[in-house]
Amino acid sequence: MLVADFGKLPKVQLEKIPNYDIIGHFFLYGIASFVCHRATNRRMMMVFKYPIPFGPFLFTLVTIGEEMLQQILPHRTFSLLDLGASLLGIILFYKLGELWFPKKSSQY
């Protein structure tokens, strides 16, 4: 993110890929959500009686803050489409992680 924030991304190579920014948001933020969920040992927290995955929730807050911060950075622009792709990636990769690594059921 810092490379992009300082305007140091290799745009010549990236611009050859159609919609590279949206694709990048989806996959990079999705993978980060997956890793956060695994790193927090799939910990859940209760919010209004609903279980919410702790790692992806924290990463979602950082994602929203980072996208909003782009409004004041000179080399970045705020985009709801980017934010949407990021959030979709976070949710989908969290769900994939739950499917790939199902919780072991108790024998008791």
N, C-alpha and C positions, 0 to 999 in steps of 0.2 A: 504494500500500500504506500509505503514511503517513496518508493521509486516513482509511482504514479503521481503522488502528491507534489513531488518536486519537478514533474514534467520530464522525467528521464526514461520513459518507456520507449522501446525501439519501435516507433509507430510505423516506419516504412515496412517492416516485416509483418507487423500485426494487421495493418490495413489491407493486406492481401486476403485476409479471412473475413468473409461477410459477417457482420454483426458480432465481431470478435469481443466487443465489450460486454454484451448481454450474455454470450456464451461463457465468457470468463467469469462473470458474476455468478452465474448458475453453478458451474462446476467448482470453482475455487471456494466459494462460500459454503457450498454443499459439503465438500470434502472437509472443510474446517469444522462444520457442524458435526459431522460423523466422528471426527477425531476428538472434539470436545466432549461428546457424549461418552465415548469410550474412555477418555482420560479421567472423567469424573465417575468412572465405574457405573455408568448408566443411572446415576442418582436422580431421583425424582423429588419434586417439591410440590406442596399443595397450594394452589391459588384458587380461592373461592370453591373449595371442595373438589377441584379438578387436578389430577396429577400432571405436572408439567416437567419435561426433562430439563434438569438444571444446567448442564453444559450448553446445549443448543439455545436455551433461554438467554443465558448470559451473552453468548455470541450474537444473538439477535439484537440485544440492546446495543452492543458495540457496533454492529452493522448499521443500525438506524442512526446512531450518533455519527459514525464516519461518513455516511451518505449526506447527512445534514451539514456536516462540517465542510463539505465540498462547495457549499454556497459562498464561502469566504476565501477559499484557496484560489490563487490566480491561475493555476494550470489545470483545474478541475471544474466540472460542472455537475450540478445536482440533476438527477434524473429519476423520476418515479419508475420508469421502465427498468433501470438498473436495480433500484431498490426491490421492485417486484421479482426480478430474476433472482436476486440474492435470497429473498425470503422463500421463494419457491424451492430453490436449491437446498436451503437449510431444512425445510420441512421434508422434502423428498429423501434427502440423504439420511436424515434421522430415521425415517420410516424404513428405508432400505437396511440400515444398521439393525433395526429391531427384527426385521425378517431374516437377515443373514445370521444373526447371533441371538436366537430366541432364549429367553430366560429359562433356566432349568426349573422344571416343576418340582415341588417338594414331595417327598415320599410319605409325609406324615399326614 
